[in-house]
Amino acid sequence: VFTMATGEEGPSVADSIVTEYATYEHYLDSQITPTDLYYLEDEELARQLVELGYRGSGEVIKREEFENRKEIAAASKLSRRDQKKELCHCSKNLKGSAFLEALAQREESNRSGKVTTIIFIRDKNSKGQEISGYIDYSHRLKMEDF
């Protein structure tokens, strides 16, 4: 059994703005260039121009949309934290099988995406031929009643 640690999956492109910036003003400030501040000489005026869409790089999100996305992201984070799936191994007797106990130890971290486990299986059939294969444990837990 091979286990590899992975990083957290990032948010979608549309929601990356609300997770990257703490406030709407920080988001607007990120759209302002030093040249803008040099010529305008007023940070608030520069923010207003960005908010109206006259200045800045890329499409501007309105304040209401930013705040709505921020609330949705916060609610989603809370619901993911509160939502706990029952682990498959909880209702099973795993005594006597070191392999099943090892899978049980890795189940929660595989479900949460903290690690990825690849199971390599090798056996011989009745003709003496070697048969082997791989199982992606994380994927199998998500897709099937494993």
N, C-alpha and C positions, 0 to 999 in steps of 0.2 A: 504494500500500500504506500503510495507516494502522496505526500501532502505539500501544497505550496501556498504560502500566504499571498493574498492579493489586496490591493487597495480598494477603498470604497468606490462604488460607481458614482460618477458625477451626475449632477442634475442635467435636465434637458437644456438645450440651447435657449429656449424661451424663458426658462425659469432661472438661468444662471445669473441674470442681472439682479434679481431680488436676493439671491443668496450671496452674491459678491459684495453688494453695497448695503450698509446698515440703514441708511436713510435715503430719501429721494434727493436730497441736496447733494449727498456724496455722489450719487449717480449723475446728476447734472454737472457737478464739478469734473467728473471724469471725461465729459464731452468737451470741456473748455480747454483750449490750448494756451500756452504761455503768450503766443502772439495775440490772441483774443484779449487777454488781460492787459497786455501792453497798450493796445489801441483803445480799449474801452475804459480802462482805469477804474472799473467798478465791477466787483464780483457778482453782486446782485443783478446788475444789468446783463451781465454775461449769462447768468443762469436763466433769466427771463427770455433772452434770445434763443437759448438752447431749447427751453420748454416750448416756445412757439414754433420751433422747427427751422429758424433762420440760420442757426449756427450749430456746429457740432458734427461729429462723425457718425454716420448711420442714422437709422430711424429712432425717433425719440418716443419713449413710453410716457403716457400721461400720468399725472400724480395719482389719480383714482385707480388706474390699472395697476400701477406699481404697488399701491397699498393693498389692493385686492389680492394680487399675486403673493404678496408678503404674508397676508393672513392665511391663504390657502396653503402655502409652504409650511407655515407654523402648525396648522391643523393637521397636515399630512404627516409631519414629523411626530406629533403627539399620537396620532392614530397608529403609526408604525410601532411606536414605543409600547403602546398599550396592547396592541394585537400580538398575542403570543400563540403560535401554533403548538398543538400538542405533539411532542416528539414521538416518532414511530416506535422507538425502543421502550417507551415507558410501560406499555402493557405486555411486554414480552419477557420471558425468562431466558436470560442470556448466559446463565452459569454454565461453565464447562466449555465454552467456545471463545477462545482468545480473539479470533477474528471478529466475531459479532460484538464482543465487548469493545474492541478497538473502533469499530464503526459507530457504536453507540456513543463513545467519547467524542467522536468527530461530528456527530449529526448536527448539533446546534450551531457550531461554527460554520459548517457547510451551508446550512439553511440561511444563515445571516450574511454569507458572502465573505466572511473573514478569511477562510481558507478554501482551497479546492483540493479534493482528494481524487486521485486516479487509481483505480484498482486494476492490477494486472493479474490475469488468470491464465495458468498453463496446466494442461492435462494431456493424457494420452488416451486415445480411443482403443477399441478392442483389437484393431489391426496394428497397434503400436505406433501410430502416427501421432505426432505432437500437435495439439490444437491450443491456440492461445487467443486472448482477446483483452480488450480494455473496457472498463466501465467508468464513466465520469459520474462519481457519486453525487456531486452537487446537482448536476443536470437531472439525474435520475430521481432525486428527491423532489425536484420541482415539477417534473413532467409525469411521473408515475407514482402509484401507491406502492412504494418500494419497501 
